[in-house]
Amino acid sequence: MLSLRLTTHPGQLVWASPNAPKEIVSLPALWGAADGTFSLNPLARKSFPRFDVPCVSVEGSSIHGRSCYLGQCPMGRHYFAKGIGWVYSPGWEPDQGSFGIVPLWTAERERDYSLRLGEIGIKSVRPEAIIAHQIVPDTNGSPARKPEEVPDLDGKPAMPCMYVYSTTSRWRLADLYYLTDLQRREIWGEGPSRNMWLKSLLSALGHSSRLLHIAGGHDYSLSPHNVFCDGTRVDFEYSYLPDMPHPNNALNKDCEVWQDKERDGLRELSWQIAELMRIDVSVSEITKWWKQTYENNGNSSEL
C-alpha cells in the first residue's frame, strides 16, 4: 500500500447518511498529491486522521487510482473516499479527460444503487457522504478550476465530488496481490482455513449474484477490484436494475447476456483467487462452491 498525501480544499456537503461519523460529515474536499510523501511505506494508523490541516497522509493504492482509505471508526467499520484525483498526479490534467474525478451524477447513482442492493439483501458498501469539490487543483500551474469547468466524458460539466463509503472489510480481493503474508493471514487465518474462507466468499458471491438476477439486474463489472475480502460488493458504474436503468442504453438491453457475463466474471474471479492462494482444489470444485448457492436462491439455471 502507498502512503499518499492529500491536500484539503473547500468542499460542500451534498448528502450524508444519518449514521455517518462526525469526522466524515465535516470532511473538506480532499485531493491526492504525488509528491515527496508518495511512498511505499504503509501507515500504522487505524483511526481517522485530522482533516482540519492543509495536508494529511492516508493509505492509497496504485490499483485504486482515485480512491484512498480514510480510517476506521470505533465500531470497526472502514471508510474510503473516491474522487480524490489520480494518485499519480498532483492535480487534474485536461489531456487525461475524467481521470481521477467522480462526477456528481455518478456518485448519486452509486449511492442510490448501493442502497437499493441493500433492500434486495445484497451485501454492498454503505454510502456515507457526497462532498462536492469547490475547486479542482490543476497540474500545469494554472489557477485551480471551478467545478463547472471540468468536463465529463460527454463534454458536459462533471461537477466533481468525493463519494465516501464504508465497509466491514479493509481490503479488496485485488489488494491480496500486494499484501504481506502476515496481512493475508489476518484475513483468512492459517492452513486449511484459507479453503474455508474462499468457499464462504464464493458462496456469498453466488448468493448476491442470484439475488441481483432474480431482481432482473446484473453487475457487469464483477471482478477482484470490485469485491472486498468478506464478499462486500463495490463500484456499480456498469450495473443495472429495471427500476434504475443505466445512462448507457446498451446496458439496459439483453439482460440475460449481461447476466452471463457476470457469471463468467465470477468464474474467473474464483480461479484467480484460488490460484493466488495456492489452494489445491479443482476448477470444478471451486465452481461448485458458488454455483450451489446461486442455484439455491431461485430457479436452477444452466451455468
C-alpha positions in Angstrom: 0.0 0.0 0.0 1.1 3.6 -0.6 1.4 6.5 1.8 -0.5 9.2 -0.1 -0.5 12.9 0.7 -3.9 14.6 0.4 -4.4 18.3 0.4 -7.5 19.8 1.8 -9.7 22.2 -0.2 -13.1 23.8 0.2 -15.9 21.4 -0.2 -19.7 21.4 0.1 -21.7 18.6 1.8 -24.3 17.4 -0.8 -25.6 14.4 1.2 -24.7 12.5 4.3 -26.0 9.3 5.8 -27.7 9.7 9.2 -25.2 7.2 10.6 -22.1 8.9 9.2 -19.5 9.8 11.9 -18.9 13.4 12.5 -15.4 13.1 11.1 -17.0 12.2 7.7 -19.8 14.7 7.7 -17.3 17.5 8.4 -14.7 16.4 5.8 -13.3 19.0 3.5 -12.7 18.1 -0.1 -9.5 16.1 -0.4 -7.2 15.8 -3.4 -4.3 13.4 -3.8 -0.8 14.7 -4.4 2.0 12.6 -5.8 4.9 14.4 -4.1 7.7 13.6 -1.8 5.4 11.8 0.7 4.2 9.4 -2.0 5.9 6.3 -0.9 5.6 2.5 -0.4 5.6 2.8 3.4 2.2 1.6 4.9 0.7 3.6 7.7 0.1 2.1 11.0 -2.8 4.5 11.8 -6.3 3.0 12.0 -8.4 5.8 13.4 -9.3 8.9 11.4 -6.5 11.5 10.9 -7.1 15.2 11.5 -8.7 16.7 8.4 -8.6 20.3 9.6 -5.0 20.8 8.4 -3.7 21.7 4.9 -2.3 18.2 4.2 -2.9 14.8 5.6 -1.3 11.4 4.9 -3.6 8.4 4.3 -3.2 5.0 2.7 -3.6 4.8 -1.0 -3.2 2.2 -3.7 -1.7 2.2 -7.2 -4.5 -0.1 -8.4 -7.3 2.1 -7.0 -6.2 5.2 -8.7 -8.8 7.7 -7.5 -9.6 6.2 -4.1 -8.0 6.2 -0.6 -8.5 4.8 2.8 -9.7 7.3 5.4 -9.5 5.1 8.6 -11.5 3.0 10.9 -14.2 4.1 13.4 -14.6 2.8 16.9 -17.4 0.5 15.7 -14.9 -1.3 13.4 -16.1 0.0 10.0 -13.6 1.1 7.4 -14.1 4.3 5.5 -12.9 5.2 1.9 -13.1 8.2 -0.3 -13.5 8.0 -4.1 -12.9 11.0 -6.4 -9.7 12.4 -4.8 -7.8 12.9 -8.1 -5.5 10.4 -9.8 -2.9 9.3 -7.2 -0.1 9.6 -9.7 -0.8 13.3 -10.3 -0.8 16.4 -8.1 -3.8 17.8 -9.9 -6.4 17.4 -12.6 -5.0 17.1 -16.2 -7.2 18.2 -19.1 -5.5 15.8 -21.5 -6.4 12.9 -19.3 -10.1 13.6 -19.5 -12.1 12.4 -16.5 -9.2 10.6 -14.8 -9.3 11.0 -11.0 -12.7 12.6 -10.8 -16.2 11.3 -9.8 -18.9 13.3 -11.5 -21.8 14.2 -9.2 -24.4 12.2 -11.1 -22.1 9.1 -10.8 -21.8 9.5 -7.0 -25.5 9.9 -6.6 -26.1 6.8 -8.7 -23.5 4.8 -6.7 -25.3 5.9 -3.5 -28.7 5.0 -4.8 -27.6 1.7 -6.3 -25.9 0.6 -3.1 -29.0 1.4 -1.0 -31.2 -0.5 -3.4 -28.9 -3.5 -3.3 -29.2 -3.4 0.5 -33.0 -3.5 0.2 -32.7 -6.6 -2.0 -30.5 -8.3 0.6 -27.1 -8.0 -1.2 -24.1 -7.1 0.8 -22.7 -3.9 -0.6 -20.8 -0.9 0.6 -22.7 1.6 2.8 -22.8 5.1 1.4 -21.8 7.7 3.9 -21.4 11.1 2.2 -21.1 13.0 -1.0 -18.9 16.1 -0.8 -18.7 18.4 -3.8 -15.3 19.9 -4.8 -15.5 23.7 -4.7 -12.2 23.9 -6.7 -10.2 21.4 -8.6 -6.4 21.7 -8.5 -4.6 21.9 -11.9 -1.3 20.2 -12.5 0.2 22.7 -15.0 0.4 25.6 -12.6 -2.8 27.2 -13.9 -5.2 28.6 -11.3 -7.5 25.9 -9.7 -10.6 25.3 -11.8 -14.2 25.7 -10.8 -16.2 22.5 -10.8 -18.3 23.6 -13.8 -15.0 24.0 -15.8 -14.2 20.3 -15.5 -15.8 18.3 -18.3 -17.4 14.8 -18.0 -16.8 12.2 -20.7 -19.7 13.7 -22.7 -18.3 17.2 -22.5 -20.9 18.4 -20.1 -19.8 19.9 -16.7 -18.8 17.0 -14.4 -19.3 18.8 -11.1 -16.6 16.6 -9.5 -17.3 15.3 -6.0 -15.9 13.0 -3.4 -18.0 9.8 -2.7 -17.4 8.4 0.8 -18.5 4.9 1.7 -17.8 2.3 4.4 -17.4 -1.5 4.7 -16.8 -4.2 7.3 -13.6 -5.2 5.5 -10.3 -3.3 5.0 -9.1 -4.9 1.8 -10.5 -5.8 -1.7 -9.6 -9.1 -3.3 -7.3 -7.3 -5.8 -5.3 -6.0 -2.8 -4.4 -9.6 -1.9 -1.7 -9.5 -4.6 0.1 -6.7 -2.8 -0.3 -7.7 0.9 2.3 -9.4 3.0 1.8 -13.0 4.2 1.1 -11.7 7.7 -1.7 -9.3 6.3 -3.2 -12.2 4.3 -3.2 -14.5 7.4 -5.1 -11.8 9.3 -7.8 -12.2 6.6 -8.2 -15.9 6.4 -6.1 -17.5 9.1 -3.6 -20.4 8.9 -3.6 -23.6 6.9 -6.9 -25.1 5.8 -8.8 -22.0 6.9 -7.9 -20.5 3.5 -10.1 -23.0 1.8 -13.0 -22.3 4.2 -12.6 -18.6 3.7 -12.6 -19.0 -0.1 -15.6 -21.3 0.0 -17.5 -18.8 2.2 -16.6 -15.9 -0.1 -17.6 -17.6 -3.3 -20.9 -18.8 -1.7 -21.6 -15.2 -0.7 -21.0 -14.0 -4.2 -23.1 -16.8 -5.7 -25.9 -15.7 -3.4 -25.6 -12.0 -4.2 -25.4 -12.6 -7.9 -28.5 -14.7 -7.9 -30.5 -12.2 -5.9 -29.5 -9.5 -8.3 -30.5 -11.6 -11.3 -33.9 -12.5 -9.7 -34.5 -8.8 -9.4 -33.9 -8.5 -13.1 -30.5 -6.8 -12.8 -26.8 -7.5 -13.5 -23.4 -6.3 -12.4 -21.1 -6.5 -15.5 -18.1 -5.1 -13.5 -17.8 -8.0 -11.0 -14.1 -8.6 -10.5 -11.5 -8.8 -7.7 -11.2 -5.0 -7.9 -14.9 -4.6 -7.0 -15.3 -7.2 -4.2 -14.0 -6.8 -0.6 -12.5 -9.8 1.1 -15.7 -10.5 3.1 -17.8 -10.6 -0.1 -19.0 -6.9 0.1 -19.5 -5.5 -3.4 -18.4 -2.0 -4.5 -18.3 0.1 -7.7 -21.5 -0.1 -9.7 -20.7 2.0 -12.8 -21.9 -0.7 -15.1 -24.7 -2.2 -13.1 -28.3 -2.3 -14.0 -31.7 -2.8 -12.3 -35.1 -2.4 -14.1 -36.0 0.5 -11.7 -32.5 2.0 -12.1 -31.7 2.0 -15.8 -28.2 2.9 -16.9 -27.4 6.1 -18.9 -25.7 3.8 -21.4 -28.7 2.2 -23.0 -26.7 -0.8 -24.2 -26.6 -2.0 -20.6 -30.4 -1.8 -20.3 -30.9 -4.3 -23.1 -30.2 -8.1 -23.5 -30.2 -8.6 -19.7 -29.6 -12.3 -20.0 -26.4 -11.7 -22.0 -25.1 -9.4 -19.3 -26.0 -11.9 -16.6 -24.0 -14.5 -18.5 -21.1 -12.0 -18.4 -21.4 -11.6 -14.7 -21.3 -15.4 -14.2 -18.2 -15.5 -16.4 -16.7 -12.8 -14.2 -17.5 -14.9 -11.1 -15.8 -18.0 -12.6 -12.7 -16.0 -13.5 -12.6 -14.3 -10.1 -12.9 -17.8 -8.4 -10.0 -19.2 -10.4 -7.7 -16.1 -9.9 -8.1 -16.1 -6.1 -7.7 -19.8 -5.7 -4.5 -19.7 -7.8 -3.2 -16.7 -5.9 -3.6 -18.5 -2.6 -2.1 -21.8 -4.0 -5.2 -23.8 -2.9 -5.1 -27.3 -4.1 -8.6 -27.6 -5.5 -10.1 -28.3 -8.9 -11.8 -25.8 -11.1 -15.0 -27.8 -10.9 -14.9 -27.8 -7.1 -14.5 -24.1 -6.7 -17.1 -23.5 -9.3 -19.5 -25.7 -7.3 -19.0 -23.6 -4.2 -20.7 -20.6 -5.8 -22.9 -22.4 -8.2 -24.8 -24.3 -5.5 -25.6 -21.1 -3.6 -26.6 -19.4 -6.9 -29.0 -22.1 -7.8 -30.5 -22.3 -4.3 -31.6 -18.7 -4.5 -34.2 -19.3 -7.2 -35.0 -21.5 -10.1 -31.9 -23.5 -11.2 -30.1 -22.2 -14.2 -27.8 -23.9 -16.6 -24.5 -22.3 -15.8 
